[in-house]
Amino acid sequence: MGFAFEFPLSNAEENVRLVVYSAAAFLVPFLLEGPQLLVGTIVNAMLVLAALDFRDSRVLPVIFLPSVAALSRGVVFGPFTPLLAVMMPFIWAGNAALVFGIRRLVLAGINAPSSVAVAACAKSLTLFVPAYVLVSASILPSLFLGAMGIVQLVTAIIGGALALLVWRVQRNAPG
């Protein structure tokens, strides 16, 4: 199938991709003020590409950096937002559910688009359930429910589709 954990990229190529994906995963939420649909789609595309291209724990920077960037942006460009800090562990868990879910399903013989769809559902549930509990406990405002639920599902699916397109183009490129 050509995934990194089946047919590894050269170390140099994997290192270059790690830097590019990690930089994009950090810089997109740090620099773009665009809607969550745009920013989330790009970040999720980086997560899916990392799932397909990297071995073992090399995916960790791409899992952790987007939420760190979003929180840093609040510190650098505006007031500190402690509400996002409350959700960060769940965001990391959701990103990990997407990345490692895709890997596990693909290794189990599930096709990549179906793997992305199932892992996207896992990610959105990993984020929505804690957000629901925290909103119910009046710790977070209700606006977090949409942002951590359906929007996560949509951006993970669109980002996953974009990543699969990019990944196939990369694999079919000459040389």
RAGIJO-V772858 format. One record per pair of residues at least 24 apart in sequence whose ideal C-beta (glycine too) atoms are under 7 Angstrom apart, sorted by the first residue. I is the first residue (numbers start at 0). J is the second residue. Records with the same first field share a line. If there is no record, write none. Layout:
I: J, J
This chain:
0: 105
1: 170
2: 51, 105
3: 51, 52, 53, 54
4: 54, 102
7: 54
8: 52
13: 52, 53
16: 52
17: 53, 57
20: 45, 48, 49, 61
21: 60, 61, 64
24: 61, 64, 65
25: 64, 65, 68
28: 65, 68, 69, 72
29: 68, 71, 72
35: 146, 150, 154
36: 150, 154
39: 150, 154, 158
40: 154, 157, 158, 161
41: 158
42: 158
43: 97, 154, 155, 158, 159
44: 158, 161, 162
46: 94, 97, 98
47: 101, 115, 158, 159, 162
48: 162, 165, 166
49: 98
50: 98, 101, 102
51: 166
58: 98
62: 91, 94, 95, 98
63: 91
66: 90, 91
82: 139
85: 133, 138, 139
86: 130, 147
89: 125, 126, 129
90: 126
92: 125
93: 122, 125, 126, 151
94: 122
96: 121, 122, 125
97: 122, 155
111: 163
112: 163
115: 156, 159, 163
116: 156
119: 152, 155, 156, 159
120: 152
122: 151, 155
123: 148, 151, 152, 155
126: 151
